[in-house]
């Protein structure tokens, strides 16, 4: 209920105002009365009313003076003046006191009712506004961590600049956010980056990924608070920023042990929480004030990028790095072309040597940035893919391995990892080339065998066979020897001798006819070859076979 006090020097007026209407109907309680302004002021101070219904002209202290003092005590109180017709000058002065309304004596109930309803409406409206402000203030307080994080994100992205006006605005924002940090102090950024974060988080359930990020932020905050002032937040998935306020004597050198301690604590906790995670920490340069924090962040980010050469899972300070420069891709294209030429031979050792030489040259440069290094790796990958497509080695397994390489190279952050990935793909390609060669060798030997078995009765030569299989004579001789352990001529002789034995056993053909049937032109040469093969001449073989059968 709203509390009302009535201040009037006439008792009858006070009583009349108390009983003339049903105050409770409007949610109002008449909490007290006073006969002059001084007592009214004392009563108001004791009861803290919401509404004061007061006469203008009273002894000791009039309503105007009382209202003036009351405003300092209760700024939100609603004041309604009651005045006689002969007090117009007083009333004019009273209305300057920001009263809600005034009522002329004698008081009429409809007029009083109208004023009360106006007060109730006004009170409800103000209460709603206060409630809204309270809710918004509560929400603002709940959102304070998010607002602080947004503030620092703007800082590292260069959204807050220096200058006198902006510096003052920066100070006001920092004070509002209750950061407890001096805007003009020196700062530096420690940037904590989970290595290969995209692949790491893609392999995790979302709950586990959120747990890892929460743990990293908490550990960073604990380590930072134990050593120096600052603020920690997650900038993007897998990247955590520590804005460190440096002491009066502190410089970048003071951040190295802090970074090492941070890395040790994080590695231990992440090892227990999600094994296999490693991280790299970059240290930026000194920023002269919060407004320049973006410069230190940029240096820390560049330091992280140099794990391309230095390797992951380490602390890297920006001061130790060189600047990037433009890349002349001409020389790299020549190296890539040399590797592409070696693919056709499937010479593993030569390919490995060429790949190692290429990456050693990349690592030696140290001024080629991550993106350009990645472009060179992707060009190498493209040459391998073109070779696979051109020569039709695209088996399901190799195609899958190739697709994995494309996906991984786009995510890998060090030259060592990129080289390892490309080397694995080259091994798979060499396996495919060797399988193809073995398959083709088998097919060629099979064709030679079929030709000999079907054409042994003619004047069959190696030149004839080579022409039929579309290969050189030298190659088929080497290939056949490697695959079978005997020469083509030895195989032709073996086939002819087996056929001669069959004809001698199962037919009554004359020896000359057997000779001609198996591809020999001279019976004497046939007999000589047969004796070498069987240890006896053809006639002796036939006689021996028939005696044994008889």
ChimeraX attribute file (.defattr): number of C-alpha atoms within 10 A of each C-alpha:
attribute: neighborCount
match mode: 1-to-1
recipient: residues
	/A:1	11
	/A:2	16
	/A:3	16
	/A:4	25
	/A:5	24
	/A:6	26
	/A:7	32
	/A:8	27
	/A:9	21
	/A:10	14
	/A:11	13
	/A:12	10
	/A:13	17
	/A:14	21
	/A:15	13
	/A:16	12
	/A:17	19
	/A:18	19
	/A:19	10
	/A:20	13
	/A:21	14
	/A:22	12
	/A:23	18
	/A:24	11
	/A:25	8
	/A:26	15
	/A:27	11
	/A:28	17
	/A:29	19
	/A:30	19
	/A:31	17
	/A:32	17
	/A:33	23
	/A:34	21
	/A:35	20
	/A:36	24
	/A:37	28
	/A:38	20
	/A:39	16
	/A:40	26
	/A:41	22
	/A:42	14
	/A:43	19
	/A:44	26
	/A:45	13
	/A:46	9
	/A:47	14
	/A:48	17
	/A:49	21
	/A:50	19
	/A:51	26
	/A:52	23
	/A:53	22
	/A:54	31
	/A:55	29
	/A:56	28
	/A:57	21
	/A:58	18
	/A:59	12
	/A:60	11
	/A:61	17
	/A:62	21
	/A:63	30
	/A:64	23
	/A:65	15
	/A:66	20
	/A:67	25
	/A:68	13
	/A:69	15
	/A:70	22
	/A:71	15
	/A:72	9
	/A:73	14
	/A:74	15
	/A:75	9
	/A:76	14
	/A:77	20
	/A:78	20
	/A:79	25
	/A:80	25
	/A:81	23
	/A:82	23
	/A:83	22
	/A:84	16
	/A:85	11
	/A:86	10
	/A:87	13
	/A:88	12
	/A:89	9
	/A:90	16
	/A:91	24
	/A:92	10
	/A:93	11
	/A:94	23
	/A:95	16
	/A:96	9
	/A:97	15
	/A:98	13
	/A:99	15
	/A:100	17
	/A:101	17
	/A:102	21
	/A:103	20
	/A:104	18
	/A:105	13
	/A:106	11
	/A:107	16
	/A:108	12
	/A:109	12
	/A:110	10
	/A:111	13
	/A:112	18
	/A:113	16
	/A:114	11
	/A:115	17
	/A:116	19
	/A:117	13
	/A:118	14
	/A:119	19
	/A:120	17
	/A:121	12
	/A:122	14
	/A:123	18
	/A:124	12
	/A:125	12
	/A:126	13
	/A:127	12
	/A:128	12
	/A:129	12
	/A:130	12
	/A:131	12
	/A:132	12
	/A:133	12
	/A:134	12
	/A:135	12
	/A:136	12
	/A:137	12
	/A:138	12
	/A:139	11
	/A:140	13
	/A:141	13
	/A:142	11
	/A:143	11
	/A:144	15
	/A:145	13
	/A:146	12
	/A:147	14
	/A:148	20
	/A:149	16
	/A:150	13
	/A:151	17
	/A:152	24
	/A:153	19
	/A:154	16
	/A:155	20
	/A:156	22
	/A:157	14
	/A:158	17
	/A:159	13
	/A:160	21
	/A:161	17
	/A:162	16
	/A:163	11
	/A:164	9
	/A:165	10
	/A:166	13
	/A:167	18
	/A:168	13
	/A:169	14
	/A:170	21
	/A:171	18
	/A:172	13
	/A:173	14
	/A:174	18
	/A:175	14
	/A:176	11
	/A:177	15
	/A:178	11
	/A:179	14
	/A:180	11
	/A:181	16
	/A:182	16
	/A:183	21
	/A:184	14
	/A:185	14
	/A:186	20
	/A:187	30
	/A:188	30
	/A:189	31
	/A:190	30
	/A:191	30
	/A:192	28
	/A:193	22
	/A:194	22
	/A:195	24
	/A:196	18
	/A:197	19
	/A:198	13
	/A:199	13
	/A:200	16
	/A:201	17
	/A:202	10
	/A:203	11
	/A:204	13
	/A:205	9
	/A:206	11
	/A:207	8
	/A:208	14
	/A:209	18
	/A:210	14
	/A:211	12
	/A:212	19
	/A:213	18
	/A:214	13
	/A:215	16
	/A:216	25
	/A:217	19
	/A:218	15
	/A:219	16
	/A:220	22
	/A:221	18
	/A:222	12
	/A:223	16
	/A:224	21
	/A:225	14
	/A:226	8
	/A:227	10
	/A:228	15
	/A:229	18
	/A:230	20
	/A:231	21
	/A:232	25
	/A:233	24
	/A:234	18
	/A:235	16
	/A:236	11
	/A:237	14
	/A:238	20
	/A:239	21
	/A:240	21
	/A:241	26
	/A:242	24
	/A:243	24
	/A:244	23
	/A:245	25
	/A:246	20
	/A:247	13
	/A:248	8
	/A:249	6
	/A:250	13
	/A:251	16
	/A:252	17
	/A:253	10
	/A:254	12
	/A:255	20
	/A:256	18
	/A:257	11
	/A:258	16
	/A:259	25
	/A:260	14
	/A:261	13
	/A:262	22
	/A:263	21
	/A:264	12
	/A:265	16
	/A:266	23
	/A:267	20
	/A:268	11
	/A:269	16
	/A:270	18
	/A:271	13
	/A:272	11
	/A:273	14
	/A:274	15
	/A:275	11
	/A:276	10
	/A:277	17
	/A:278	19
	/A:279	21
	/A:280	22
	/A:281	30
	/A:282	27
	/A:283	30
	/A:284	30
	/A:285	21
	/A:286	21
	/A:287	21
	/A:288	17
	/A:289	17
	/A:290	27
	/A:291	25
	/A:292	24
	/A:293	28
	/A:294	24
	/A:295	21
	/A:296	24
	/A:297	28
	/A:298	20
	/A:299	24
	/A:300	26
	/A:301	23
	/A:302	22
	/A:303	25
	/A:304	29
	/A:305	21
	/A:306	24
	/A:307	23
	/A:308	24
	/A:309	23
	/A:310	17
	/A:311	18
	/A:312	24
	/A:313	17
	/A:314	16
	/A:315	23
	/A:316	27
	/A:317	23
	/A:318	20
	/A:319	13
	/A:320	7
	/A:321	14
	/A:322	11
	/A:323	9
	/A:324	13
	/A:325	11
	/A:326	9
	/A:327	14
	/A:328	9
	/A:329	12
	/A:330	8
	/A:331	10
	/A:332	17
	/A:333	14
	/A:334	11
	/A:335	16
	/A:336	21
	/A:337	14
	/A:338	14
	/A:339	21
	/A:340	20
	/A:341	13
	/A:342	14
	/A:343	20
	/A:344	13
	/A:345	13
	/A:346	18
	/A:347	14
	/A:348	17
	/A:349	9
	/A:350	14
	/A:351	22
	/A:352	17
	/A:353	11
	/A:354	18
	/A:355	22
	/A:356	16
	/A:357	13
	/A:358	20
	/A:359	19
	/A:360	15
	/A:361	12
	/A:362	19
	/A:363	18
	/A:364	11
	/A:365	14
	/A:366	17
	/A:367	18
	/A:368	21
	/A:369	20
	/A:370	19
	/A:371	12
	/A:372	13
	/A:373	22
	/A:374	21
	/A:375	14
	/A:376	19
	/A:377	22
	/A:378	18
	/A:379	16
	/A:380	22
	/A:381	22
	/A:382	15
	/A:383	17
	/A:384	21
	/A:385	19
	/A:386	13
	/A:387	18
	/A:388	21
	/A:389	12
	/A:390	10
	/A:391	11
	/A:392	12
	/A:393	17
	/A:394	17
	/A:395	11
	/A:396	9
	/A:397	10
	/A:398	17
	/A:399	16
	/A:400	11
	/A:401	15
	/A:402	23
	/A:403	12
	/A:404	13
	/A:405	19
	/A:406	17
	/A:407	11
	/A:408	17
	/A:409	21
	/A:410	14
	/A:411	17
	/A:412	19
	/A:413	25
	/A:414	23
	/A:415	23
	/A:416	19
	/A:417	17
	/A:418	23
	/A:419	19
	/A:420	13
	/A:421	19
	/A:422	23
	/A:423	17
	/A:424	15
	/A:425	21
	/A:426	21
	/A:427	16
	/A:428	16
	/A:429	25
	/A:430	19
	/A:431	15
	/A:432	20
	/A:433	21
	/A:434	15
	/A:435	13
	/A:436	15
	/A:437	12
	/A:438	13
	/A:439	11
	/A:440	12
	/A:441	17
	/A:442	15
	/A:443	13
	/A:444	19
	/A:445	21
	/A:446	12
	/A:447	15
	/A:448	21
	/A:449	18
	/A:450	12
	/A:451	17
	/A:452	22
	/A:453	15
	/A:454	10
	/A:455	15
	/A:456	20
	/A:457	18
	/A:458	14
	/A:459	11
	/A:460	16
	/A:461	14
	/A:462	18
	/A:463	13
	/A:464	12
	/A:465	21
	/A:466	18
	/A:467	11
	/A:468	12
	/A:469	16
	/A:470	10
	/A:471	13
	/A:472	13
	/A:473	17
	/A:474	11
	/A:475	11
	/A:476	23
	/A:477	17
	/A:478	14
	/A:479	18
	/A:480	21
	/A:481	16
	/A:482	13
	/A:483	13
	/A:484	11
	/A:485	12
	/A:486	13
	/A:487	17
	/A:488	23
	/A:489	14
	/A:490	12
	/A:491	19
	/A:492	20
	/A:493	19
	/A:494	14
	/A:495	17
	/A:496	23
	/A:497	19
	/A:498	15
	/A:499	18
	/A:500	20
	/A:501	17
	/A:502	13
	/A:503	20
	/A:504	21
	/A:505	17
	/A:506	12
	/A:507	10
	/A:508	11
	/A:509	13
	/A:510	11
	/A:511	19
	/A:512	15
	/A:513	13
	/A:514	23
	/A:515	24
	/A:516	15
	/A:517	18
	/A:518	22
	/A:519	18
	/A:520	21
	/A:521	14
	/A:522	11
	/A:523	15
	/A:524	13
	/A:525	12
	/A:526	24
	/A:527	19
	/A:528	14
	/A:529	17
	/A:530	23
	/A:531	16
	/A:532	11
	/A:533	14
	/A:534	13
	/A:535	12
	/A:536	16
	/A:537	16
	/A:538	22
	/A:539	13
	/A:540	12
	/A:541	18
	/A:542	21
	/A:543	13
	/A:544	14
	/A:545	15
	/A:546	13
	/A:547	9
	/A:548	8
	/A:549	8
	/A:550	6
